[in-house]
Amino acid sequence: MPQKNGRTSRRDIYQKLRQMVLTLELAPGAALSENELAASLGVSRTPVRESLILLAQEGLVQVFPKIGSFVSRVDPAQVADAQFLREAVELASLHALPEHLDPAIVEDLRVNLDRQKRADLDLEEFFALDEAFHQNLMRLSGHGNVWTTVAAAKGHLDRARRLGLHENASPAAFAAQHHEIFEAIVGGDVPLAHAAMRTHLRAVFSDIERIRAHSPELFAADASTVPVRRNVVVWE
């Protein structure tokens, strides 16, 4: 973890905990102990507590008085909201593509797609390539900076996407969809790219329904649901 003046910054702790939630290292519904998290990160409880407050403001952590703090379960409604934002921005960017595409960005996309085909690619490596691919598509339209805003709004969506990647075991189908989108763009067929992109982005909804059928505990069914403390904390 990055160090500043020999000490881990509060921002570093927040980013580390946020990444642990988004990558499912801290699973949806998991109980959070400030003491245990502080010990594992080698810091005091104060930056951990402050980070959990920030994550609660993002909807990634829930704090229940006298019960404890928990990783929020994936909320399909928040997934849908983030998906709506992402789809609106990414589809709009396709219609903003210039007549002559930046050759350097096109080459970056080709290299990215080649890396997505690697047989030894793990799911987190693929996820990073997926993010870079979509950000570079935004850069092609001249709106690459908008990606920061999109990325900040899609915590629940990213967890749902990762669950989908784990469910599908192989990212090959997603890589093929990326290739289809790319070829349509460089071929100048914006309507085809638009249709392929929309299908690609909406795949997360079928993933959620499939996963929820066998693992409903990962998803928020009712915003008013509160875990119950018995000998162990359980969700009902």
LOLO-827170 format. One record per residue: x, y, z of N, C-alpha, C in turn; residue in three letters. Coordinates in steps of 0.05 Angstrom, whole numbers, plus 5000, padded with zeros to 4 digits. Layout:
BEGIN
XYZXYZXYZala;...
# end
This chain:
BEGIN
501749765000500050005000501850255000met;501250454984502850694983503250825010pro;505650935014506251065039506751355035gln;505951525053506551805052507751895079lys;510251995077511652065101511751845121asn;512051595111512351365128509651265139gly;507451385133504951305143502951255120arg;501151065124499051015104496951235106thr;496251355084494351575084491551465087ser;489751635097486951565100485751495073arg;486551645053485551595026486351315016arg;488851235023489750965016487950745028asp;487250785054485550595068482850575055ile;481650805049479050815036479150675009tyr;481250734993481450604967481850304969gln;483450214989483849934993481249795001lys;479849905020477349775029475249775007leu;475149994992473250014969473849794949arg;476449764943477249554924476549274934gln;476849234960476248974971473248914969met;471549124971468749084968468049034938val;469149194921468449174892469448914880leu;471748804890472748554879471548314893thr;469748354912468348144926470148004947leu;472548114952474248014973472748035000glu;471348265002469348295024466648245011leu;465448015016463147935002460648085010ala;458648104992456148234998454848105023pro;454148275042452848175067454848115089gly;457448125083459448045103459548245126ala;459748145151460148315174462848435174ala;463148695183465648835182466548905211leu;468948835218470048895244472249105241ser;471849335253473949545251476549445262glu;476549295284478949185296480448995277asn;478948815265480148625247481248755222glu;479648935211480549075187483049245193leu;483149385216485449545223487849375226ala;487549135239489848955243490848855217ala;489048775199489948665173491348875156ser;490549125159491749335143494149475157leu;494449405182496749515197496449805204gly;493849885210493350165217491550175242val;491050415251489250445274486350435265ser;484550425284481650405277480650655264arg;481850885271480751145261480451165231thr;482551115215482251125186480350915175pro;480150685188478250485180475450575184val;474950685208472250785214471451015194arg;473351195189472751405170472151305142glu;473651095134473250975108470550845106ser;469750705127467150575127464850775125leu;465251005137463251215135462951315106ile;465251345092465251425064463951215047leu;464550965052463450745037460450725042leu;459550785066456750785072455251005056ala;456651235053455451445037455151365007gln;456851184998456751084971454750854968glu;453650754991451850534990453250264988gly;455850254993457250004992457549875019leu;456950025041457049915068454450015082val;453449845099451149925116451849905145gln;451050105160451650115189449050105204val;448849905221446449875237447149915267phe;446050125279446650175308446149935325pro;447949875343447849655363448049385350lys;448449375323448649115310451449095297ile;452149295281454749295268454749405240gly;456949385227457349475199457549235181ser;456449255157456349035138456849135110phe;458048965094458249025065455349015055val;454549225040451849225029451548995009ser;449248865011448648674990448048814964arg;448548684942448248814915445348894912val;444849144906442149244903441449264873asp;439649094863438949094834437949364825pro;436649514843435649784835437949974830ala;440049954847442350134843444050034819gln;444049774814445349674790443949794765val;441249784765439749894743440250184738ala;440450344760440950624757443750674745asp;445750534755448450564745448550474716ala;447150254710447150154682445850364664gln;443650484673442350694657444250924650phe;445751014671447651224666449851144647leu;450950904652453150814635452250774606arg;449950654602448950604575448450864561glu;447251054574446651314562449251454552ala;451251444570453851574563455251434541val;455451164543457051014523455751014496glu;453050984495451750984469451851264456leu;451651474473451851744462454651794451ala;456651674463459451714454459851594426ser;458451384420458651254394457751444372leu;455751604378454751794358456452054356his;458352074375460252304374462952234362ala;463151984351465751904339466452074315leu;468952164313469752324290469952154265pro;469952284243470252134217472851994216glu;475052114226477651994226478451924255his;478551664260479151574287482151614294leu;482751674319485451714328486951444325asp;489051424308490351164303491751054328pro;492651234346494051134370492050994389ala;489651114391487650994408486650734396ile;486250734370485450484356487450264361val;490050334360492150134365492050034394glu;491550214412491250134441488949934444asp;486749984430484449804431485149534419leu;486649524397487449274385489149114404arg;491049244417492749104436491149004460val;489349164469487549084491486048834484asn;484848824460483248594451484948344449leu;487448384439489248154437489848034465asp;490248214485490748124512488347984524arg;485948064516483547934527483347644518gln;484747564497484647294487486547104501lys;488247204519490247044532488846824549arg;489746574545488546354559489046354589ala;491246484598491946484626490946734641asp;489146884628488147134640486247064663leu;486847184687484847144709482647354707asp;480647314723478247484720478747774727leu;480447824747481048104754482648244732glu;484448094719485948204696484048264673glu;482148084669480248144648478548384654phe;477748404679476048634688477548894682phe;480148904689481749144684481849204654ala;482249004638482249044609479549134598leu;477449024610474749114602474349404608asp;475149494632474849774639476449954620glu;478949874614480650024596479550034568ala;478349814559477149804532474850014530phe;473050014550470850204548471750494552his;473750534568474750814572476050904545gln;477450734532478750804506476650864485asn;474350724486472250784467471251064472leu;471051144498470251414504472351614494met;474851544497476951724487476851754457arg;475951554442475751574413473751794406leu;471651834422469652034417470452304427ser;472752324442473652574453472452624481gly;471252424493470052464520471152264541his;473752214539474952024557474752104586gly;474752364592474752454619472052394633asn;469952354617467352294629467452024643val;469251854636469451584647469751594677trp;471151794688471651814716468951834731thr;467151994720464552034732462951774731thr;463051634708461651384705462651174725val;465351154727466550954744465851004774ala;465651254782465051314810462151244817ala;460451214798457551164803456750874801ala;458650694795457750424788458850204807lys;459050274833459950074852458249814853gly;455649844855453849614856453949474829his;454049624807454249504780456749344777leu;459049444786461549304783461549044799asp;460349044822460148794837458348594823arg;456148684811454448504796455948394771ala;457548564758459148474735461148264743arg;462448304766464448114775463047844782arg;460747864795459247614800458547474774leu;457947624754457347504728459747374716gly;462147494719464547384708465147114722leu;464847114749465246864764463246654756his;460846734751458646544744459246424717glu;460246584698460746484671463446334669asn;465146364689467646224691469646324670ala;468846364645470646464624469646724614ser;471446914609470647174598470547174567pro;470746944555470946934526468647054512ala;466147014522463847134509463847434510ala;464847544533464947844535467147944516phe;469347804514471547884496470547884467ala;468947684460467847674433465947914427ala;464447994448462648224445464348484441gln;466548504456468348734452469348744424his;470148514413471248504386469148594366his;466648504370464448574352464048874352glu;464048994376463649284378465949434364ile;468349344369470749474358470649464327phe;470149234316470149204287467949374274glu;465649394288463549574277464449864277ala;465849944298466750224300468850284278ile;470850114276472950174256471850144228val;469749984225468449954199466550174192gly;466150354211464350584206461450524208gly;460750294220457950214222456950284251asp;456250534255455350614282452850484291val;450750444274448350304283448950024293pro;450749874279451449604289452949624315leu;454849814318456349854343454449924365ala;452450084360450450174380448849924390his;447949764371446349524379448049324394ala;450549284385452249094399453049194427ala;453449454429454149564455451849534475met;449449594466447149584483446749294493arg;446949094475446648814483448848744503thr;451248834498453548774515453148884543his;452349134545452049264571449649154587leu;447649064573445248964587445548664596arg;447648534589448048254597448048224627ala;448848434641448948414670446248354683val;444048434670441448384682440748084682phe;441347944660440847654660442647514679ser;445147614682447047504702445847524730asp;444747754736443647794763441347594769ile;439547564750437347384754438247094757glu;440247024742441246744744442646694770arg;444246894779445746864804443846874828ile;441847054827440047094849438346844853arg;437946684832436346444834437646234853ala;440346234853441646034870443146164894his;443546424893444946564916443546824923ser;441046794932439447044938440647204961pro;442347084978443447225001445447444992glu;446247444967448147644957446747904949leu;444147894947442648124937440648234957phe;440348504956438448634973435648594963ala;433948474980431148424972429348644983ala;430148765006428448975019430249165033asp;430149415027431849615039431549635069ala;429349545079428849565108429849325123ser;430849125109431848875122434248945140thr;434148845164436348895183437348625193val;440048585195441148335205440448305235pro;440148065244439348005271441747885286val;442447995309444647885324443647665343arg;444647425337444147195356446947115366arg;447546855365450346775372452246875350asn;451146885326452547015303450547195290val;451547385274449847575260448747435235val;446147455231444947325208443147525195val;442647485169440747645154438147485151trp;435947625154433347485150431747615128glu;
# end
